[in-house]
């Protein structure tokens, strides 16, 4: 069986491309534009094209009896390659269906949430990959410890899955252990309203297999539905929850805390390798899930301490030590209001007294429309906000919705609109103490040039 991936360069698709290539499956695919990730996939053996034309499909992938077609919802239905496969009798499935097949055959740890799921699932993978049981992990970011979004252990029964709620994809999964990090409303173009969004998570929890476990952050509005025999526990980075952090200390570029768990469990002086305040929450969840899956104290300690983070998750590109007066450059994928607020507050705590400039690239017209006041309120905690035009991804423009829908509402901060094509010139002619790029769009493609300018 061959597999053709439509949208192969997406971060969530690329790990499946790698997984099946490593299992000896012939893989080809299409993506809209080349990227560092597609370059890596091509070097690893994937046959990729960037032209939406059915003539680009390799001859070996034109037999419906021999080729499975996998696509991501980010690809529009009008895509000519996707239409060709649909019109010619191929089995065409969403990415989530392929992940669902994997979770049926493994002990799956599935991490869901409107934010925190990439870092938490990456931490779990980094702990478990060095345990006797090992793990295979499908991550929504590039784990910098392995320089890949796939952790592969062909002998392991355990899989770690980032459970994406967009398009109800996580309803295809079959968790053994489910983690829910957050349920702040998002993707209202899919769910309609907050009640619909929470119902989506309730359906996800109902898929945990009998005898499995649900670990959810304290204070969520979620009313979980679980099968008979599924145990439920809570966690937080504060003093609440069955699993929680105590004695949290900041200093010397580190965060240190004690993990407290059920039955008197205590692991002192844990220190996540990426010292961001929100990572206390993520580390508690990751440690708890890993312990449920069989990890021991030393494996938890080492996996957290050596965790280098995922690309685009509070990734420090310049640390300010290059020369006196050098700027600090940080990139973060934060794309919901609470994530944006948490990132800005973390920077303020790490670099007190320094002026923080944020370049925030809005992602999607619908998200901008639905959460403009909340984004503006979060961004107002920066000293200066620079905003380019909206990155539309899969969407068509919505009349009356633009970056100014957010920027006009920002208060107590200097604010600048700058088209994306002019950002580098703006940066060349400015002075920064701390510059942070935020958002789920393609702002990260400018980071090498921004780094060169600032250094």
Secondary structure as GFF3:
##gff-version 3
##sequence-region A 1 455
A	DSSP	beta_strand	2	6	.	.	.	ID=ss1
A	DSSP	alpha_helix	11	22	.	.	.	ID=ss2
A	DSSP	beta_strand	27	30	.	.	.	ID=ss3
A	DSSP	alpha_helix	36	43	.	.	.	ID=ss4
A	DSSP	beta_strand	47	49	.	.	.	ID=ss5
A	DSSP	three_ten_helix	54	56	.	.	.	ID=ss6
A	DSSP	three_ten_helix	59	61	.	.	.	ID=ss7
A	DSSP	beta_strand	67	71	.	.	.	ID=ss8
A	DSSP	alpha_helix	80	87	.	.	.	ID=ss9
A	DSSP	beta_strand	91	94	.	.	.	ID=ss10
A	DSSP	alpha_helix	95	104	.	.	.	ID=ss11
A	DSSP	beta_strand	107	112	.	.	.	ID=ss12
A	DSSP	alpha_helix	117	128	.	.	.	ID=ss13
A	DSSP	beta_strand	136	143	.	.	.	ID=ss14
A	DSSP	beta_strand	148	151	.	.	.	ID=ss15
A	DSSP	beta_strand	158	163	.	.	.	ID=ss16
A	DSSP	three_ten_helix	166	172	.	.	.	ID=ss17
A	DSSP	beta_strand	177	180	.	.	.	ID=ss18
A	DSSP	alpha_helix	188	191	.	.	.	ID=ss19
A	DSSP	alpha_helix	194	206	.	.	.	ID=ss20
A	DSSP	beta_strand	213	217	.	.	.	ID=ss21
A	DSSP	beta_strand	231	236	.	.	.	ID=ss22
A	DSSP	beta_strand	243	251	.	.	.	ID=ss23
A	DSSP	beta_strand	254	260	.	.	.	ID=ss24
A	DSSP	three_ten_helix	262	264	.	.	.	ID=ss25
A	DSSP	beta_strand	266	270	.	.	.	ID=ss26
A	DSSP	alpha_helix	278	292	.	.	.	ID=ss27
A	DSSP	alpha_helix	297	305	.	.	.	ID=ss28
A	DSSP	beta_strand	315	319	.	.	.	ID=ss29
A	DSSP	beta_strand	328	332	.	.	.	ID=ss30
A	DSSP	alpha_helix	337	350	.	.	.	ID=ss31
A	DSSP	beta_strand	356	360	.	.	.	ID=ss32
A	DSSP	alpha_helix	365	379	.	.	.	ID=ss33
A	DSSP	beta_strand	384	387	.	.	.	ID=ss34
A	DSSP	alpha_helix	404	407	.	.	.	ID=ss35
A	DSSP	beta_strand	414	417	.	.	.	ID=ss36
A	DSSP	three_ten_helix	420	422	.	.	.	ID=ss37
A	DSSP	alpha_helix	423	428	.	.	.	ID=ss38
A	DSSP	beta_strand	434	438	.	.	.	ID=ss39
A	DSSP	three_ten_helix	443	446	.	.	.	ID=ss40
A	DSSP	alpha_helix	447	454	.	.	.	ID=ss41
###
